[in-house]
Amino acid sequence: MKVKPIDQHEQQPVTMDGATGARMRMLVGPAEGAGNFHMRHFEVAPGGHTPHHQHDYEHEIIILNGEGTAQSPQGEQAFRAGDVIWVPPNEMHQFRNTGTEPLQFICLIPAPEQCAT
């Protein structure tokens, strides 16, 4: 078992093309031997955003702090702390911080072995 505060996990910039002001912490992943799911914490600076991208796996998100918009083929949807977002496989998506404070969210994805096409 692991018990460790979010802020004690190493934070790295998101280097994927199209990301601005986004950083990530791997909370549960390969270091813990997590074989089914990986849990990540994202922080997006005011005015920042994740890349506009897609992938062949779903992911689940819970907004911890801040507010923003989620861009998808269905359009733009506003969200705020406490909201839950589900992104289906292969859907183009992007998250933008439209507020004045850092946007923070937890994102769950299948472990890479589960994501193989």
Legacy VTK file of the C-alpha trace (Angstrom):
# vtk DataFile Version 3.0
C-alpha trace
ASCII
DATASET POLYDATA
POINTS 117 float
0.000 0.000 0.000
1.090 3.563 -0.689
-0.058 6.696 1.117
1.579 9.909 -0.108
0.303 13.497 -0.552
-0.199 14.701 -4.136
2.356 17.492 -3.761
5.082 15.020 -2.760
4.981 13.384 -6.204
7.410 14.745 -8.792
5.800 17.195 -11.194
6.947 17.364 -14.823
5.926 19.698 -17.662
3.645 18.193 -20.301
5.911 18.181 -23.358
3.401 16.938 -25.937
3.065 19.352 -28.883
0.253 21.827 -28.326
0.409 21.910 -24.505
0.837 25.287 -22.798
1.288 25.753 -19.057
0.394 22.117 -18.257
2.241 19.928 -15.750
1.665 16.345 -14.611
2.367 14.113 -11.635
2.171 10.310 -11.916
0.375 9.370 -8.689
0.006 5.641 -9.305
1.727 3.935 -12.201
4.703 1.800 -13.182
6.688 2.580 -10.013
3.918 1.002 -7.941
3.491 -1.917 -10.334
-0.033 -0.773 -11.248
-0.974 -3.118 -14.088
-4.554 -2.068 -14.793
-4.864 1.691 -14.304
-2.616 4.721 -13.925
-3.659 7.757 -11.902
-2.262 11.163 -12.884
-2.625 14.663 -11.464
-2.595 17.566 -13.911
-2.162 21.238 -13.161
-2.834 23.814 -15.875
-1.872 27.456 -15.356
-4.417 30.231 -15.989
-4.658 30.670 -19.762
-2.969 27.300 -20.341
-4.266 24.142 -21.964
-3.563 20.505 -22.666
-2.821 19.468 -26.261
-5.729 18.960 -28.671
-5.326 15.238 -29.214
-6.876 11.782 -29.253
-5.860 8.262 -28.303
-7.315 4.783 -28.542
-8.302 4.493 -24.866
-10.890 6.160 -22.668
-10.114 8.196 -19.610
-11.960 9.463 -16.593
-11.351 12.854 -14.990
-12.438 14.610 -11.815
-11.872 18.347 -11.497
-10.323 19.205 -8.127
-9.781 22.945 -8.452
-10.443 25.763 -10.882
-12.587 26.035 -13.961
-12.242 25.637 -17.672
-13.642 24.307 -20.899
-13.479 20.853 -22.451
-13.244 20.883 -26.245
-14.602 17.878 -28.157
-16.263 17.226 -31.534
-19.572 18.083 -29.804
-18.281 21.584 -29.032
-17.039 23.350 -25.925
-18.414 22.519 -22.488
-17.673 24.501 -19.325
-16.584 22.661 -16.181
-15.573 23.522 -12.613
-14.322 21.909 -9.414
-16.401 18.853 -8.543
-17.316 17.985 -12.134
-16.582 14.575 -13.641
-15.592 14.157 -17.308
-15.491 10.964 -19.379
-13.599 10.957 -22.686
-14.346 7.961 -24.938
-11.636 6.275 -27.011
-10.499 8.105 -30.185
-12.343 11.345 -29.357
-10.416 14.563 -30.026
-10.266 16.565 -26.785
-8.550 19.419 -25.007
-8.877 21.056 -21.591
-8.407 24.820 -21.180
-8.050 26.791 -17.979
-10.392 29.782 -18.313
-10.093 30.861 -14.685
-7.669 32.896 -12.622
-6.314 30.066 -10.485
-4.564 26.801 -11.382
-6.837 24.146 -12.863
-6.183 20.805 -11.169
-7.633 17.440 -12.102
-7.110 13.727 -11.605
-7.066 11.607 -14.751
-7.354 7.803 -14.822
-6.179 5.842 -17.855
-5.641 2.160 -18.580
-2.071 1.041 -17.965
-0.051 1.126 -21.222
-0.274 -2.653 -21.616
-4.064 -2.231 -21.645
-3.824 0.507 -24.328
-2.153 -1.571 -27.039
-3.936 -1.386 -30.376
LINES 1 118
117 0 1 2 3 4 5 6 7 8 9 10 11 12 13 14 15 16 17 18 19 20 21 22 23 24 25 26 27 28 29 30 31 32 33 34 35 36 37 38 39 40 41 42 43 44 45 46 47 48 49 50 51 52 53 54 55 56 57 58 59 60 61 62 63 64 65 66 67 68 69 70 71 72 73 74 75 76 77 78 79 80 81 82 83 84 85 86 87 88 89 90 91 92 93 94 95 96 97 98 99 100 101 102 103 104 105 106 107 108 109 110 111 112 113 114 115 116
